[in-house]
C-alpha cells in the first residue's frame, strides 16, 4: 500500500449495543416482527419506541415509519398538502426531501442557501410572498440549523406551516429548543450513518392531534391504532378513519427493537463524541488556504456526524482535481459541485422530475465548492490531523500559483 495513503473507513459504524442485539434476536426467535397483534398483544417494540421518543422531546405524539422520507411525505399529506400545491424547501438538501414533495403530488419552490449552508431567510421571505406557498419543508441539511426563532416568526406571520427534516439533527437544538419541535411536525431518521442506527426507519413527532391521527392511519395502522401509546384520543380518529388512505409505510418491530437501546444516555454520549471529532478536524483544517469552514452561531446546539467545508477561489477543474487527489490517498470526500449525482449526493439541478426551477445564483456558487466528510466515531485525533494534511496537500497542489 502507498505509504501516503490513509487506511481509514469513513463509513465505519459502531456495533449495535448488546441490548439491541438481544432484543432483535428475541424478536427473531418469537417471529413477532410485525408491529400489530390482533389479540392480547402487549405493547409492541414500535409502540414503545414512539412513546419513549415523544417523551424525550416533550411532545405528545410520535409515529414510527419505514424511513425519514416516508415520515416527510406523511407529514406533508397529514398537514393538508394537496396535489398541485407549492411547497417551499431548501435548495441545499438531499434527494429524499424533493422526493417527499413529489410523493405528495406537490411541487417545490426552492429557497437559496447562505455561506454557512443554512436556508437563506431573506430569500425565504421573498419566495413566500412570490409563490403563495403555505408549507415549508425545512431541511436541517447535514446538521446545520438556521436561526429558528427568526424563521418561526417569519412563517407564523405569513401563515406558513413548517415541517422539519431532522434527518441530521437528532439531539440538536436552537437556543435550547430541540429541532423537530419548532414546526408543526418533525421528521427524524434511523438510517445507518445517522444518530441512531436501525438500518432504516423514520420517526414523525408532532403536538397536533389531527396530524398525528392522520399520520398513524396513513402509516398503515388499519383499525389497530388504539395499540399506539403516543396517540391522540379516539374522538380524533373518528374524524379521520373513514377518509384517510393507508399507505403501508409503518416501521417493523425489528427496526424499533434495534433502535430503542440507542436513545437516552447512549444518544447523548454519541452526540458528545461526534462533536469532539468535529472540533478535532475543524481545528486541524483551520487556516488552510482556499478552504472555508462554516461559522456556527452560539445558539446552534449542533450534532456533527459530518463536516462540511467550501473550496474557495478554485475553478471546477481544480475542485475536481482536489477531490480526486484526496480520494487517491484514502480520504473520500463528497462534492456537491459535481456535474453528475454520485452515491447519496445530488444537487437541485439533478432533480429533473420537477419543472425547471428559478436560478439560485448564490447556491450555484456555494455548492460549486461544497465538500462533505463523514465523521465516524472511530476517528482519533491523529486520524483527524492526517485527514487535514491530505486535504491541505491536495489543495496546495491544485490551487492557483
Protein Blocks (a to p, Z undefined) as FASTA:
>chain_A
ZZkbccddfkbccdddfklmmmmmmmmmnopabfbdfbhpacdfklmmmmmmmmmnopab
dcddfbfklmmmmmmmmnopaehiacdddfbdcfklmmmmmmnopacddddddfkopacf
klmmmmmmmnopabdcdddeehiacdfklmmmmmmmnopacdddfklmghiaeehiaghi
lmmbdcddfbehiabdghiacddddfbfklmmmmmmmnonajmlmmpmbbcdfklmmmmm
mmcccehlaccfklmmmmmmmgmjlmmmmmmmmmmmmmmmmmmmgopahiacddddfklc
cddfbccdddehiafklmmmmmmmmmmnopacddfkbfbdchjbccfklmmmbccddddf
klmmmmmmgccddddfkbcfklmmmmmmmmmmmmmmmgcZZ
